[in-house]
Amino acid sequence: MKRELLVVGHAALDYIITLDEFPKPNNSAPLDDVKNFNGGAAANVAMVASTLGINTSLVSAVGGDFSDSQYMKKFKELNIDTNSFISVPDKSIPKAFVLTDKNGDQISYFYWGASEEFKNSKVPVKTIENIEVIHLATGDPTFNWKCGVYANEHDKIVSFDPGQDLGMYSLDTLNDLIKNTSILFGNHHEIERILKSFNTDINGLMDIGPKIIVKTFGRDGSDVYSKDGKIHIDAVLREATDPTGAGDSYRAGFLSRYINGESIEASAKFASAVSSFIVEAQGCQTNIPSFDKAYERMIEFYF
């Protein structure tokens, strides 16, 4: 039987921009390329998880015209449950502008649009009751907190990835949400920032709540912490065209195996294999692999 996953957070349009180097304030810089793709961290996770065979629901805030969009058709094609979408007629879909320089460093700007309605929205109680795992992606901190606390109180697995929205969380909200989190994801910058905020180390952070902490390093792989210690997972390296969305696909890959009973190590290796496909093409949802393709690449690399 397929397991159930609910993803909460942004569905957005991504503008992927490449340039040689970022300009200094009050200066301009020529852009090498500008492309538009479907994105949003929560939608990315949902798209990848569904493609990998997980029954997936998504809670996002979208504009009133979204129901007739090509993006909505993609959700329907993958049978992603969008019944809990928050429709905001007078707003447009959120938009992300992701700039990547020649060194692979990124700067992102985000227009919230319809997502501003998250703060006024109620917890999707009926949707949460029917799932086993809830993943909180980038989105409104208060809404994520409400959903995470409710899900944990009802014995759901809560996965949390604050991402680049980490700075939007007050220390109290972040602390309370982490208390209700089963799995905490972040890149090495984000995890170190959380540790510094709480003046603790990984073990101290796990004492607050998470049973599993996943810290990613891009092409340098990932570290996964649990009660059994730390496991380092090498990245499945492929020539990278665009790193955007690799983290979201890693989370989807990890959750898709972990909630089906795989070990932490096996889940992280599969996650690395999944993310290696995403970096091979521009756009977070352009090159999503099937389960069989990702599994085959994992076996080839690690075994």
Sequence and secondary structure as in RCSB ss.txt:
>XXXX:A:sequence
MKRELLVVGHAALDYIITLDEFPKPNNSAPLDDVKNFNGGAAANVAMVASTLGINTSLVSAVGGDFSDSQYMKKF
KELNIDTNSFISVPDKSIPKAFVLTDKNGDQISYFYWGASEEFKNSKVPVKTIENIEVIHLATGDPTFNWKCGVY
ANEHDKIVSFDPGQDLGMYSLDTLNDLIKNTSILFGNHHEIERILKSFNTDINGLMDIGPKIIVKTFGRDGSDVY
SKDGKIHIDAVLREATDPTGAGDSYRAGFLSRYINGESIEASAKFASAVSSFIVEAQGCQTNIPSFDKAYERMIE
FYF
>XXXX:A:secstr
   EEEEES  EEEEEEEESS   TT    EEEEEEEEE HHHHHHHHHHHTT EEEEE EEETTGGGSHHHHHH
HHTT B TT EEETTS   EEEEEE TTS EEEEEE GGGGGGGG    HHHHHT SEEEE SS HHHHHHHHHH
HHHTT EEEE  GGGGGGS HHHHHHHHHT SEEEEEHHHHHHHHHHHT  HHHHHHHS SEEEEE GGG EEEE
ETTEEEEE       S  TTHHHHHHHHHHHHHTTT  HHHHHHHHHHHHHHHTTSSSTTSS   HHHHHHHHHH
HH 
